Amino acid sequence: MNKASFYHFVLNERGAKNEYGIFAEAVFNDLMFPKDTSDFHIISTYIEEYGSGDMSLSIFDQLYEKYTEWQKF
């Protein structure tokens, strides 16, 4: 089972030429992004309150779903 935080998971999407890549780049550039947690509510609340326009909640939901599937392996 993978134990990496959501932040570390999403960095794998950096450089992708799609909405996931844009989201990942915004997360990487946000120095205050909660890097050490995997808690859905903490991350989604942060994005709602402090996230940039490139941190779409719908993209976050999709990436978080991929993250939970990835954690199973």
N, C-alpha and C positions, 0 to 999 in steps of 0.2 A: 504494500500500500504506500503510495506517494504521500509524503508529509510536507511538501513545499507549500509556502503561502500562495495565496491568489496572485499577489504581486509577482512573485518569481515565475509562476505559471504563465501569466499574461505577457511577460517579457519575451517569451518564445514567439509571439505574434509580431514583434517589431520587424519592420521592413516589408511586411506583407502589403501588397497593393490593393487593399480592401478596407472595409470599415473596422475590422479587427486590428489591422496594422495602425490605423489612425488612432484608435482607442489606446492601444499599447504604447504608442509614442507619447500620447498625452499623459498617461500614467507615469511613464519614465521621466518625463519633464516636470512632473508635479512633486516637488521635494517634500511636501507634507502628506502625500498619499500614505495610507496605513499599510506599511510594507510587511509587518509581522503577523498579520491576522488572516484568517480564512473565513471569518464570520460574515455571512451574507448581509446581515442587518447593519453591522458597523460600516462595511464598505459601501453599501447602497446609500446609507445616510450621509456618509462623507461626500459621495458623488452628487447627491441632491443639494447639499449645502455649500460645497466648496469646489466641486468639479468644474472643469472648463467645458466649453461648448462641444469639444471633441470627445467628451466622456458621456456618451449617450447611455441612458439607463436601459434601453432595449438591447443595445449591444452588450452591456454589462450582463444582463440576464442570460443572453446566449452564451457568452464566454464563461459565466459561472456554471452553467449547465455542462459545458464541455469540461470545465475544471472538476466538477464532482464526478463525472465519468472517468476522467484521467486518474483521479485519486484512488479508484478501485483497483488499479493495476500496480 
